[in-house]
Amino acid sequence: MKHAVMTGLSEADYLEGERTSQVRHEYVSGEVFAMAGGSKAHNIISLNVAMLLRNALRGSGCQTFIADMRVHVAAQSGYYYPDVVVTCAPGDLASDAPKDHLDSPVLIVEVLSPTTEAIDRREKMLAYRHIENLREYVLVDQERRWVEVYRRIESGWVADLYSPEDVITLDTAKLNFGMGDVYDGSGVA
């Protein structure tokens, strides 16, 4: 797969164009990349995780978003569309907050696909680490039951790797769940 690239676009021009575009694009330092479509399994897994988070966070002051909500990484002059994102920041949730992006998420989930895995593991992981409020970055494999949770601790980041029989823990949502909850209905064994 190849991405369509435009160079030298200002952040303001990107945001203006994205508000009317029929296709989603990510933005990194003046370059715009068209987003690839997802599979049924990718969509079901994203929805399952979003539902788990939304239910766990109901009444907490935090909000869960899926697919079409951009995350702004100011330090990288970038905007990305994670599969699932949670924010608790008043600046993201206030009535006068931007309606089309978040600046201070606490949790980001990316469902890995063959075409996006390298970007999710390198570019996005490195960019997201610049978000001060981010506490957990979750990678979910869409081809096998495998989840990686990267957590921010005082000395940096640590990874917890979950295999099919494990119970996954997300500290930011105070949530524990099994692989069956993540992969339900996806066809991933």
N, C-alpha and C positions, 0 to 999 in steps of 0.2 A: 504494500500500500504506500502511496506517496501523499504527502501533505501539500496543499496549495500554500504558497508562501508569498507574502507581500512584505517589503522591508520599508523601514523609515516612517511608519505610521505613528502619529502621536497618540498618547493614551486617550485624550479627549476625542479624537477622531475615531479610534477603535470603539470606545463606548457608544458614541453616537451611531456608528454603523451597526453595531451589535444589537442595538435596541430595535432595529427594523429588519434585521437579517432573518431569512428563512432557515439559515444554516448556522449552527453554533461554531464559534472560533475561540481558540485560546490565544493569549497575547503575552509575548515575552520580549521585553526591551525593544519595542518597535516592530517586531515581527509577528505576523498573524498566521495561525495554523488552523485549517479546517478540521473539525472533529469527525472521527469515523463513527459509523453507526454501530450499535451493539447487537449481540445475539439475544435470543429469548432467555437462555440461561443467565446471561449477564444481567438482564433486566429483572428477572425474578429474584436473583440473589440480592441485587441492590434494593429492591422493594422489601424483601424479607428483613434485611438489616435495618432499613429505615423504619419499618413498622416496629421492630423490637425496640429501637431507640426512642421512637415517638411515644410508645406506650410507657416505657420506663421513665421518661422525662416529663410526662404530663404533670402539670402543676408545679414544676420545679423552677420556672423562670427561664428555662432553656428551650430552644426550638430546633427541630430537625428539618433539614431540607434535602431534596433529592434532585439529581441530574441537571436541572436548569438554573441552579443558583451558582453564580461565579464566586470565587474566593480571590480577593485582592492580596497580592504579596508585594507590599510597597517596596521593600528592600531590593526586590528583583525586578521592579517595574513590570509585574506580571499579573495576569488574570487567568485562572484555571477553573474548569468545571469538574469538581470531584463528583463521584457517584453519589455519595451521601456526606453531609456535613452537619455538624452541631455547633451552635453558638449559644453562649449565655451572656454575652456582652451587651450591656445597655446601649452602647453605641451602634450595635448591629440591629437591635430590636426596637429601638425608640420609634415613635411615629414619624419623626423627621429623618430617620436613617435612610441611606440609599436603598431603593427598592429592588435593585438588580445585582447587588453583590454584598459580600460580608468581608469585614476587615479583621475580625478577631475570633475565629473559630477555636473551639477547644478539642474537637475530634473531627478527623477527616478519614473517610473510607474510600478506597479505590478497589474496584473489582478488576482483577487482571485479565487481560485478553492477549492473545498472541501478538496483536499489532500495537498494544499500548504498554505492555509489561515493562519494557526497557525504560520508557519515559517515566512511568509511575515509580519505578525503583530508583532511578537516578535523578533526573531533572526535577520532578515534582517533589520527591523526598527531600532533596537538598533545598529547594525553594521553600517548601512548607516549614522547614526548621527555622526559618527567619521570622515566622509568625510567633510573637512573644507569648500569646495565650494558648497556643497549641500544646496539648498534653499527650494526645495519642494519635498516631497515624496507623491505619489498619489496611493491610493488603489481603484481599480475599481471592484465592485462585478460583477461576470459573471452570477449570477442567478436572480438578481433583479436590477432595475435601482437605483443605489446607488453609490456615489463616495465620498471618503474622501481625502482631501488635507491637508497634514501636512506641515506647513511653519515654517522655522527658523526665529525667530525674535531676537532682542538683548538679551532678557531675557530667551530664550529657544525655545520651539516649541509650536505652537498653531494648532488647527484642525478646518477646515471648512468642514461641512458635507452637502452634496448636495442630495436632494431627486428628484423624477422624474420631477417636474415642475420648478426646479431651473436652473439658468444659471451658469455654472462652470467657475471660473476664475483661470488662471494660470499666476501668476505675472512674472515668469522667461521668459515666451514666450510672455507676453503682449497679452494674448489670452483669449477670452470669447466664450463659445460654450454651446449648449444645450445637454441634455441627448440623444436626437434623433441622434445627430452627433456621439456620443460615441457608441450607440447600434445599429445603422443602419445595417440592414441585419443579425443581430445576432440571431434573434428570441426571444430575451429577452424583455418581455413586462413590 
